[in-house]
Amino acid sequence: MYSFKRYGIFYLSALLINLCTLSNVKAQLYSFEFYEGTFNFSVDTALQRIFSSELSSSNIKRFYERVNQANNNELINSLKSYKEKHQLNDWLYYQLIRKTAEQLSPKAKNYHSYTLYKWFLMVKSGYDARIAIGDNQIIFYVRCDEDISDIPYFMVDDKKYMCLNYHDYQKLFKKADTYIPVKMDVAEATHAFSYKVTRMPDFKPEDYQEKQIAFNYKHKAYHFNVKVNNEVSKIFANYPVVDFETYFNIPLSKATYQSLIPMLKDNLKKMSTKKGVDYLMQFTRYAFLYEDDEELLGKERRFSPEQTLLNDQSDCDDRAALFFFLVKEIYNLPMIALLYPTHITMAVAFDKPVGDGILYNGKIYSVCEPTPQRKNLKIGELADNLKRQKYEVVYAYQPRK
């Protein structure tokens, strides 16, 4: 009999039935809902081991050897097949592995076992992941070639390994030299991990709710009923600060996209391109309340476009990403992101520049400020406090021909 329990975005269930396969290997069956599908898998009971030893390199190696000797091919193949079928990026695949590890050894009961299972499933899936230990803590890293900030890492042979479980320790996390990597080579663990999210899951319709968003443009009120999903925030709960190219290109989920983009296009169809971009600039500027991340969350966080639609408050990073997504999706114009010491804004290349243009790589871009300022800035206008400050172009988008 299946028993279901609500857990975040998943409905977890376990079939506590031991079966005998043709090879007389005892297996335990599991099943849980994961975004748009259900993940079913069986596990050799010999693979299910609780790590209760002292946290040492030798004991971790012994745990790996015992688990690796069990029949794990079916589980790994099931994970990989699900990833391929649902086109999961690495970050979403890692969420699948986290929930699978939770089934094998619940995090709250034995954190060491739970972490070792995550590591085991990652390396057997081909990722170059590592374990480090120190101060009775187990730290889980994965090799990543991308520009990631705000989470710890260590270097091995000029390769960067990012910490995947830093959030579990937070203030208890020690200095880097506290943790000693466990030296282990797993033949298939060769791939770098990517934080790029280029496809959102197809959530179930019942996971969405409608949110009313309104703003005024040219003395006319516009109202939108946008479908949003709280599960999106859970996906990015422990997502690090990634480079701006990765960040700006996180898409909307299908239902949210379909509830917003066609309506925007319909509102813009009789407007010129410049007036339409101005409309989108005013939308991102005034449809949401402004709140600085430090005050709202206590630390720097960047909302994906869908998170900005979901939340009532957001800051300049969040609005820049949403504005970029909307302009790219509706007009597909060249854009650059301008990073100042305490602010980020956008600039768009039109057929003819508007206002004081910014020359970059042979194109002239017009500033389009998507965040509220003291003055209601028009296209081509920059806030007075930024005019004498230096900026850096942190992302440049060129439409493909």
Contacts in CASP RR format, 6 or more apart in sequence:
PFRMAT RR
TARGET T0000
AUTHOR 0000-0000-0000
METHOD contacts of the structure
MODEL  1
MYSFKRYGIFYLSALLINLCTLSNVKAQLYSFEFYEGTFNFSVDTALQRI
FSSELSSSNIKRFYERVNQANNNELINSLKSYKEKHQLNDWLYYQLIRKT
AEQLSPKAKNYHSYTLYKWFLMVKSGYDARIAIGDNQIIFYVRCDEDISD
IPYFMVDDKKYMCLNYHDYQKLFKKADTYIPVKMDVAEATHAFSYKVTRM
PDFKPEDYQEKQIAFNYKHKAYHFNVKVNNEVSKIFANYPVVDFETYFNI
PLSKATYQSLIPMLKDNLKKMSTKKGVDYLMQFTRYAFLYEDDEELLGKE
RRFSPEQTLLNDQSDCDDRAALFFFLVKEIYNLPMIALLYPTHITMAVAF
DKPVGDGILYNGKIYSVCEPTPQRKNLKIGELADNLKRQKYEVVYAYQPR
K
2 13 0 8 1.000
2 15 0 8 1.000
2 31 0 8 1.000
3 13 0 8 1.000
3 14 0 8 1.000
4 11 0 8 1.000
4 12 0 8 1.000
4 13 0 8 1.000
5 11 0 8 1.000
5 12 0 8 1.000
5 13 0 8 1.000
8 231 0 8 1.000
8 234 0 8 1.000
9 35 0 8 1.000
9 207 0 8 1.000
9 231 0 8 1.000
9 234 0 8 1.000
9 235 0 8 1.000
10 32 0 8 1.000
10 33 0 8 1.000
10 34 0 8 1.000
10 99 0 8 1.000
11 32 0 8 1.000
11 33 0 8 1.000
12 32 0 8 1.000
12 33 0 8 1.000
12 99 0 8 1.000
12 102 0 8 1.000
12 103 0 8 1.000
13 30 0 8 1.000
13 31 0 8 1.000
13 32 0 8 1.000
14 28 0 8 1.000
14 29 0 8 1.000
14 30 0 8 1.000
14 31 0 8 1.000
14 103 0 8 1.000
15 28 0 8 1.000
15 29 0 8 1.000
15 30 0 8 1.000
15 31 0 8 1.000
16 28 0 8 1.000
17 28 0 8 1.000
17 29 0 8 1.000
18 26 0 8 1.000
18 27 0 8 1.000
18 28 0 8 1.000
18 45 0 8 1.000
19 26 0 8 1.000
19 27 0 8 1.000
19 29 0 8 1.000
19 42 0 8 1.000
20 26 0 8 1.000
21 27 0 8 1.000
23 71 0 8 1.000
25 44 0 8 1.000
25 46 0 8 1.000
25 71 0 8 1.000
26 44 0 8 1.000
26 45 0 8 1.000
26 46 0 8 1.000
27 42 0 8 1.000
27 43 0 8 1.000
27 44 0 8 1.000
27 45 0 8 1.000
27 74 0 8 1.000
28 42 0 8 1.000
28 43 0 8 1.000
28 45 0 8 1.000
28 48 0 8 1.000
29 40 0 8 1.000
29 41 0 8 1.000
29 42 0 8 1.000
29 43 0 8 1.000
30 40 0 8 1.000
30 41 0 8 1.000
30 42 0 8 1.000
30 43 0 8 1.000
30 100 0 8 1.000
30 103 0 8 1.000
31 38 0 8 1.000
31 39 0 8 1.000
31 40 0 8 1.000
31 41 0 8 1.000
32 38 0 8 1.000
32 39 0 8 1.000
32 99 0 8 1.000
32 103 0 8 1.000
33 39 0 8 1.000
34 82 0 8 1.000
34 95 0 8 1.000
34 96 0 8 1.000
34 99 0 8 1.000
35 86 0 8 1.000
35 92 0 8 1.000
35 201 0 8 1.000
35 202 0 8 1.000
35 203 0 8 1.000
35 231 0 8 1.000
36 86 0 8 1.000
36 201 0 8 1.000
36 202 0 8 1.000
36 203 0 8 1.000
36 204 0 8 1.000
37 86 0 8 1.000
39 78 0 8 1.000
39 82 0 8 1.000
39 96 0 8 1.000
39 99 0 8 1.000
39 100 0 8 1.000
40 78 0 8 1.000
41 74 0 8 1.000
41 75 0 8 1.000
41 78 0 8 1.000
41 79 0 8 1.000
41 100 0 8 1.000
42 74 0 8 1.000
42 75 0 8 1.000
42 78 0 8 1.000
43 75 0 8 1.000
43 104 0 8 1.000
44 70 0 8 1.000
44 71 0 8 1.000
44 72 0 8 1.000
44 74 0 8 1.000
44 75 0 8 1.000
46 66 0 8 1.000
46 69 0 8 1.000
46 70 0 8 1.000
46 71 0 8 1.000
47 67 0 8 1.000
47 70 0 8 1.000
47 71 0 8 1.000
47 72 0 8 1.000
47 75 0 8 1.000
47 104 0 8 1.000
48 104 0 8 1.000
48 105 0 8 1.000
49 63 0 8 1.000
49 66 0 8 1.000
49 67 0 8 1.000
49 113 0 8 1.000
50 105 0 8 1.000
50 110 0 8 1.000
50 113 0 8 1.000
51 59 0 8 1.000
51 60 0 8 1.000
51 63 0 8 1.000
51 105 0 8 1.000
51 110 0 8 1.000
51 112 0 8 1.000
51 113 0 8 1.000
51 116 0 8 1.000
52 110 0 8 1.000
53 59 0 8 1.000
53 62 0 8 1.000
53 63 0 8 1.000
55 112 0 8 1.000
55 133 0 8 1.000
55 134 0 8 1.000
55 136 0 8 1.000
55 137 0 8 1.000
55 138 0 8 1.000
56 133 0 8 1.000
57 133 0 8 1.000
57 180 0 8 1.000
57 182 0 8 1.000
57 183 0 8 1.000
60 116 0 8 1.000
60 131 0 8 1.000
60 133 0 8 1.000
60 182 0 8 1.000
60 184 0 8 1.000
61 182 0 8 1.000
61 184 0 8 1.000
63 116 0 8 1.000
64 116 0 8 1.000
64 120 0 8 1.000
64 184 0 8 1.000
67 117 0 8 1.000
67 120 0 8 1.000
68 120 0 8 1.000
68 124 0 8 1.000
72 124 0 8 1.000
75 100 0 8 1.000
75 121 0 8 1.000
76 121 0 8 1.000
76 124 0 8 1.000
76 125 0 8 1.000
79 93 0 8 1.000
79 96 0 8 1.000
79 97 0 8 1.000
79 100 0 8 1.000
79 121 0 8 1.000
79 125 0 8 1.000
80 125 0 8 1.000
82 88 0 8 1.000
82 96 0 8 1.000
83 93 0 8 1.000
83 96 0 8 1.000
86 201 0 8 1.000
87 199 0 8 1.000
88 96 0 8 1.000
88 201 0 8 1.000
89 194 0 8 1.000
89 196 0 8 1.000
89 197 0 8 1.000
89 198 0 8 1.000
89 199 0 8 1.000
90 127 0 8 1.000
90 193 0 8 1.000
90 194 0 8 1.000
90 195 0 8 1.000
90 196 0 8 1.000
91 194 0 8 1.000
91 195 0 8 1.000
91 196 0 8 1.000
91 197 0 8 1.000
91 235 0 8 1.000
91 239 0 8 1.000
92 197 0 8 1.000
92 201 0 8 1.000
92 235 0 8 1.000
93 125 0 8 1.000
94 122 0 8 1.000
94 164 0 8 1.000
94 193 0 8 1.000
95 235 0 8 1.000
97 118 0 8 1.000
97 121 0 8 1.000
97 122 0 8 1.000
97 125 0 8 1.000
98 118 0 8 1.000
100 117 0 8 1.000
100 121 0 8 1.000
101 107 0 8 1.000
101 114 0 8 1.000
101 115 0 8 1.000
101 117 0 8 1.000
101 118 0 8 1.000
101 121 0 8 1.000
102 114 0 8 1.000
104 113 0 8 1.000
104 114 0 8 1.000
104 117 0 8 1.000
105 113 0 8 1.000
105 114 0 8 1.000
105 117 0 8 1.000
106 114 0 8 1.000
107 114 0 8 1.000
111 138 0 8 1.000
111 168 0 8 1.000
112 138 0 8 1.000
115 131 0 8 1.000
115 138 0 8 1.000
115 140 0 8 1.000
115 165 0 8 1.000
116 131 0 8 1.000
116 138 0 8 1.000
118 140 0 8 1.000
118 164 0 8 1.000
118 165 0 8 1.000
119 129 0 8 1.000
119 130 0 8 1.000
119 131 0 8 1.000
119 140 0 8 1.000
122 129 0 8 1.000
122 142 0 8 1.000
122 189 0 8 1.000
123 129 0 8 1.000
123 186 0 8 1.000
123 188 0 8 1.000
123 189 0 8 1.000
124 186 0 8 1.000
124 188 0 8 1.000
124 189 0 8 1.000
126 188 0 8 1.000
126 189 0 8 1.000
126 190 0 8 1.000
126 191 0 8 1.000
127 142 0 8 1.000
127 143 0 8 1.000
127 189 0 8 1.000
127 191 0 8 1.000
127 192 0 8 1.000
127 193 0 8 1.000
128 142 0 8 1.000
128 143 0 8 1.000
128 159 0 8 1.000
128 161 0 8 1.000
128 189 0 8 1.000
128 190 0 8 1.000
128 191 0 8 1.000
128 192 0 8 1.000
128 193 0 8 1.000
129 140 0 8 1.000
129 141 0 8 1.000
129 142 0 8 1.000
129 143 0 8 1.000
129 164 0 8 1.000
129 189 0 8 1.000
129 193 0 8 1.000
130 140 0 8 1.000
130 141 0 8 1.000
130 142 0 8 1.000
130 143 0 8 1.000
130 156 0 8 1.000
130 161 0 8 1.000
130 181 0 8 1.000
130 182 0 8 1.000
130 184 0 8 1.000
131 138 0 8 1.000
131 139 0 8 1.000
131 140 0 8 1.000
131 141 0 8 1.000
131 181 0 8 1.000
131 182 0 8 1.000
131 184 0 8 1.000
132 138 0 8 1.000
132 139 0 8 1.000
132 141 0 8 1.000
132 154 0 8 1.000
132 179 0 8 1.000
132 180 0 8 1.000
132 181 0 8 1.000
132 182 0 8 1.000
133 139 0 8 1.000
133 179 0 8 1.000
133 180 0 8 1.000
133 182 0 8 1.000
134 174 0 8 1.000
134 178 0 8 1.000
134 179 0 8 1.000
134 180 0 8 1.000
135 174 0 8 1.000
135 178 0 8 1.000
135 179 0 8 1.000
137 169 0 8 1.000
137 172 0 8 1.000
137 173 0 8 1.000
137 174 0 8 1.000
137 178 0 8 1.000
137 179 0 8 1.000
138 165 0 8 1.000
139 163 0 8 1.000
139 165 0 8 1.000
139 166 0 8 1.000
139 169 0 8 1.000
139 179 0 8 1.000
140 163 0 8 1.000
140 164 0 8 1.000
140 165 0 8 1.000
141 153 0 8 1.000
141 154 0 8 1.000
141 161 0 8 1.000
141 162 0 8 1.000
141 163 0 8 1.000
141 164 0 8 1.000
141 181 0 8 1.000
142 161 0 8 1.000
142 162 0 8 1.000
142 164 0 8 1.000
142 193 0 8 1.000
143 159 0 8 1.000
143 160 0 8 1.000
143 161 0 8 1.000
143 162 0 8 1.000
143 192 0 8 1.000
143 193 0 8 1.000
144 160 0 8 1.000
144 161 0 8 1.000
144 162 0 8 1.000
144 192 0 8 1.000
144 193 0 8 1.000
144 194 0 8 1.000
144 195 0 8 1.000
145 160 0 8 1.000
145 192 0 8 1.000
146 194 0 8 1.000
146 195 0 8 1.000
146 196 0 8 1.000
146 242 0 8 1.000
146 243 0 8 1.000
146 246 0 8 1.000
147 242 0 8 1.000
147 243 0 8 1.000
148 162 0 8 1.000
148 195 0 8 1.000
148 240 0 8 1.000
148 241 0 8 1.000
148 242 0 8 1.000
148 243 0 8 1.000
149 240 0 8 1.000
149 241 0 8 1.000
150 240 0 8 1.000
150 241 0 8 1.000
150 299 0 8 1.000
150 300 0 8 1.000
151 162 0 8 1.000
151 163 0 8 1.000
151 166 0 8 1.000
151 240 0 8 1.000
152 162 0 8 1.000
152 163 0 8 1.000
152 166 0 8 1.000
152 173 0 8 1.000
152 176 0 8 1.000
153 160 0 8 1.000
153 161 0 8 1.000
153 162 0 8 1.000
153 163 0 8 1.000
154 160 0 8 1.000
154 161 0 8 1.000
154 176 0 8 1.000
154 179 0 8 1.000
154 181 0 8 1.000
155 161 0 8 1.000
156 181 0 8 1.000
162 193 0 8 1.000
162 240 0 8 1.000
166 173 0 8 1.000
167 237 0 8 1.000
167 238 0 8 1.000
195 239 0 8 1.000
195 240 0 8 1.000
195 242 0 8 1.000
195 246 0 8 1.000
196 242 0 8 1.000
196 246 0 8 1.000
196 249 0 8 1.000
197 246 0 8 1.000
197 250 0 8 1.000
197 251 0 8 1.000
197 304 0 8 1.000
198 249 0 8 1.000
198 250 0 8 1.000
198 251 0 8 1.000
199 251 0 8 1.000
200 232 0 8 1.000
200 235 0 8 1.000
200 250 0 8 1.000
200 251 0 8 1.000
200 252 0 8 1.000
200 253 0 8 1.000
200 254 0 8 1.000
200 306 0 8 1.000
201 235 0 8 1.000
201 253 0 8 1.000
202 253 0 8 1.000
202 254 0 8 1.000
203 229 0 8 1.000
203 231 0 8 1.000
203 253 0 8 1.000
203 255 0 8 1.000
205 255 0 8 1.000
207 229 0 8 1.000
207 230 0 8 1.000
207 231 0 8 1.000
208 227 0 8 1.000
208 228 0 8 1.000
208 229 0 8 1.000
208 255 0 8 1.000
208 256 0 8 1.000
209 227 0 8 1.000
209 228 0 8 1.000
209 229 0 8 1.000
209 230 0 8 1.000
210 225 0 8 1.000
210 226 0 8 1.000
210 227 0 8 1.000
210 228 0 8 1.000
210 259 0 8 1.000
211 225 0 8 1.000
211 226 0 8 1.000
211 227 0 8 1.000
211 228 0 8 1.000
211 309 0 8 1.000
211 310 0 8 1.000
212 223 0 8 1.000
212 224 0 8 1.000
212 225 0 8 1.000
212 226 0 8 1.000
213 223 0 8 1.000
213 224 0 8 1.000
213 226 0 8 1.000
213 287 0 8 1.000
213 288 0 8 1.000
213 309 0 8 1.000
214 221 0 8 1.000
214 222 0 8 1.000
214 223 0 8 1.000
214 224 0 8 1.000
214 287 0 8 1.000
215 221 0 8 1.000
215 222 0 8 1.000
215 282 0 8 1.000
215 283 0 8 1.000
215 286 0 8 1.000
215 287 0 8 1.000
216 222 0 8 1.000
216 286 0 8 1.000
217 279 0 8 1.000
217 282 0 8 1.000
217 283 0 8 1.000
222 267 0 8 1.000
222 283 0 8 1.000
224 259 0 8 1.000
224 260 0 8 1.000
224 263 0 8 1.000
225 259 0 8 1.000
226 256 0 8 1.000
226 259 0 8 1.000
226 260 0 8 1.000
226 309 0 8 1.000
227 255 0 8 1.000
227 256 0 8 1.000
227 258 0 8 1.000
227 259 0 8 1.000
228 256 0 8 1.000
228 306 0 8 1.000
228 309 0 8 1.000
228 310 0 8 1.000
229 253 0 8 1.000
229 255 0 8 1.000
229 256 0 8 1.000
229 306 0 8 1.000
229 310 0 8 1.000
230 310 0 8 1.000
232 253 0 8 1.000
232 304 0 8 1.000
232 306 0 8 1.000
232 307 0 8 1.000
232 310 0 8 1.000
233 307 0 8 1.000
233 310 0 8 1.000
233 311 0 8 1.000
236 303 0 8 1.000
236 304 0 8 1.000
236 307 0 8 1.000
241 300 0 8 1.000
241 301 0 8 1.000
241 302 0 8 1.000
242 302 0 8 1.000
244 337 0 8 1.000
244 339 0 8 1.000
244 394 0 8 1.000
244 395 0 8 1.000
245 395 0 8 1.000
247 302 0 8 1.000
247 304 0 8 1.000
247 317 0 8 1.000
247 321 0 8 1.000
248 320 0 8 1.000
248 321 0 8 1.000
248 324 0 8 1.000
248 325 0 8 1.000
248 337 0 8 1.000
248 395 0 8 1.000
248 397 0 8 1.000
250 304 0 8 1.000
250 305 0 8 1.000
250 306 0 8 1.000
250 321 0 8 1.000
251 257 0 8 1.000
251 305 0 8 1.000
251 325 0 8 1.000
252 260 0 8 1.000
252 261 0 8 1.000
252 305 0 8 1.000
252 306 0 8 1.000
252 309 0 8 1.000
252 325 0 8 1.000
253 306 0 8 1.000
256 306 0 8 1.000
256 309 0 8 1.000
260 309 0 8 1.000
261 326 0 8 1.000
261 329 0 8 1.000
261 330 0 8 1.000
264 280 0 8 1.000
264 283 0 8 1.000
264 326 0 8 1.000
264 330 0 8 1.000
265 330 0 8 1.000
267 279 0 8 1.000
268 276 0 8 1.000
268 279 0 8 1.000
268 280 0 8 1.000
268 330 0 8 1.000
271 279 0 8 1.000
273 331 0 8 1.000
273 333 0 8 1.000
273 350 0 8 1.000
273 351 0 8 1.000
274 350 0 8 1.000
274 354 0 8 1.000
274 379 0 8 1.000
276 331 0 8 1.000
277 327 0 8 1.000
277 331 0 8 1.000
277 333 0 8 1.000
277 348 0 8 1.000
277 350 0 8 1.000
277 368 0 8 1.000
277 379 0 8 1.000
278 368 0 8 1.000
278 378 0 8 1.000
278 379 0 8 1.000
280 323 0 8 1.000
280 326 0 8 1.000
280 327 0 8 1.000
280 330 0 8 1.000
281 323 0 8 1.000
281 368 0 8 1.000
281 369 0 8 1.000
281 370 0 8 1.000
281 379 0 8 1.000
283 326 0 8 1.000
284 319 0 8 1.000
284 322 0 8 1.000
284 323 0 8 1.000
284 326 0 8 1.000
284 370 0 8 1.000
284 371 0 8 1.000
285 319 0 8 1.000
285 369 0 8 1.000
285 370 0 8 1.000
285 371 0 8 1.000
285 372 0 8 1.000
286 372 0 8 1.000
288 308 0 8 1.000
288 311 0 8 1.000
288 312 0 8 1.000
288 313 0 8 1.000
288 314 0 8 1.000
288 319 0 8 1.000
289 312 0 8 1.000
289 313 0 8 1.000
289 314 0 8 1.000
290 313 0 8 1.000
290 314 0 8 1.000
290 315 0 8 1.000
290 371 0 8 1.000
290 372 0 8 1.000
291 313 0 8 1.000
291 314 0 8 1.000
291 315 0 8 1.000
292 315 0 8 1.000
293 299 0 8 1.000
293 300 0 8 1.000
293 301 0 8 1.000
293 315 0 8 1.000
293 317 0 8 1.000
294 300 0 8 1.000
296 313 0 8 1.000
296 315 0 8 1.000
302 317 0 8 1.000
302 318 0 8 1.000
302 321 0 8 1.000
303 311 0 8 1.000
303 314 0 8 1.000
303 317 0 8 1.000
303 318 0 8 1.000
303 321 0 8 1.000
304 321 0 8 1.000
305 321 0 8 1.000
305 322 0 8 1.000
305 325 0 8 1.000
305 326 0 8 1.000
307 318 0 8 1.000
308 314 0 8 1.000
308 318 0 8 1.000
308 319 0 8 1.000
308 321 0 8 1.000
308 322 0 8 1.000
309 322 0 8 1.000
311 318 0 8 1.000
314 322 0 8 1.000
315 371 0 8 1.000
316 343 0 8 1.000
316 344 0 8 1.000
316 345 0 8 1.000
316 370 0 8 1.000
316 371 0 8 1.000
317 344 0 8 1.000
319 370 0 8 1.000
319 371 0 8 1.000
320 337 0 8 1.000
320 344 0 8 1.000
320 345 0 8 1.000
320 346 0 8 1.000
320 370 0 8 1.000
320 371 0 8 1.000
322 370 0 8 1.000
323 346 0 8 1.000
323 368 0 8 1.000
323 370 0 8 1.000
324 335 0 8 1.000
324 337 0 8 1.000
324 346 0 8 1.000
324 397 0 8 1.000
327 333 0 8 1.000
327 335 0 8 1.000
327 346 0 8 1.000
327 348 0 8 1.000
327 368 0 8 1.000
328 335 0 8 1.000
328 397 0 8 1.000
328 399 0 8 1.000
332 399 0 8 1.000
333 348 0 8 1.000
333 349 0 8 1.000
333 350 0 8 1.000
333 399 0 8 1.000
334 348 0 8 1.000
334 349 0 8 1.000
334 363 0 8 1.000
334 365 0 8 1.000
334 396 0 8 1.000
334 397 0 8 1.000
334 398 0 8 1.000
334 399 0 8 1.000
335 346 0 8 1.000
335 347 0 8 1.000
335 348 0 8 1.000
335 349 0 8 1.000
335 365 0 8 1.000
335 396 0 8 1.000
335 397 0 8 1.000
336 346 0 8 1.000
336 347 0 8 1.000
336 358 0 8 1.000
336 360 0 8 1.000
336 365 0 8 1.000
336 393 0 8 1.000
336 395 0 8 1.000
336 396 0 8 1.000
336 397 0 8 1.000
337 344 0 8 1.000
337 345 0 8 1.000
337 346 0 8 1.000
337 393 0 8 1.000
337 394 0 8 1.000
337 395 0 8 1.000
337 396 0 8 1.000
338 344 0 8 1.000
338 345 0 8 1.000
338 346 0 8 1.000
338 347 0 8 1.000
338 358 0 8 1.000
338 367 0 8 1.000
338 391 0 8 1.000
338 392 0 8 1.000
338 393 0 8 1.000
338 394 0 8 1.000
339 391 0 8 1.000
339 392 0 8 1.000
339 393 0 8 1.000
339 394 0 8 1.000
340 386 0 8 1.000
340 389 0 8 1.000
340 390 0 8 1.000
340 391 0 8 1.000
341 389 0 8 1.000
341 390 0 8 1.000
343 371 0 8 1.000
343 383 0 8 1.000
343 386 0 8 1.000
344 394 0 8 1.000
345 367 0 8 1.000
345 368 0 8 1.000
345 369 0 8 1.000
345 370 0 8 1.000
345 371 0 8 1.000
345 382 0 8 1.000
345 386 0 8 1.000
346 367 0 8 1.000
346 368 0 8 1.000
346 369 0 8 1.000
346 370 0 8 1.000
347 357 0 8 1.000
347 358 0 8 1.000
347 360 0 8 1.000
347 365 0 8 1.000
347 366 0 8 1.000
347 367 0 8 1.000
347 368 0 8 1.000
348 365 0 8 1.000
348 366 0 8 1.000
348 368 0 8 1.000
348 379 0 8 1.000
349 363 0 8 1.000
349 364 0 8 1.000
349 365 0 8 1.000
349 366 0 8 1.000
350 366 0 8 1.000
353 364 0 8 1.000
353 365 0 8 1.000
353 366 0 8 1.000
353 380 0 8 1.000
354 366 0 8 1.000
354 378 0 8 1.000
354 379 0 8 1.000
354 380 0 8 1.000
355 366 0 8 1.000
355 379 0 8 1.000
355 380 0 8 1.000
355 381 0 8 1.000
356 367 0 8 1.000
356 380 0 8 1.000
356 381 0 8 1.000
356 382 0 8 1.000
357 364 0 8 1.000
357 365 0 8 1.000
357 366 0 8 1.000
357 367 0 8 1.000
357 380 0 8 1.000
358 364 0 8 1.000
358 365 0 8 1.000
358 366 0 8 1.000
358 367 0 8 1.000
359 365 0 8 1.000
360 393 0 8 1.000
360 396 0 8 1.000
361 396 0 8 1.000
366 379 0 8 1.000
366 380 0 8 1.000
367 377 0 8 1.000
367 379 0 8 1.000
367 380 0 8 1.000
367 381 0 8 1.000
367 382 0 8 1.000
368 379 0 8 1.000
368 380 0 8 1.000
369 377 0 8 1.000
369 381 0 8 1.000
369 382 0 8 1.000
369 383 0 8 1.000
373 383 0 8 1.000
374 383 0 8 1.000
375 381 0 8 1.000
375 383 0 8 1.000
375 384 0 8 1.000
377 383 0 8 1.000
END
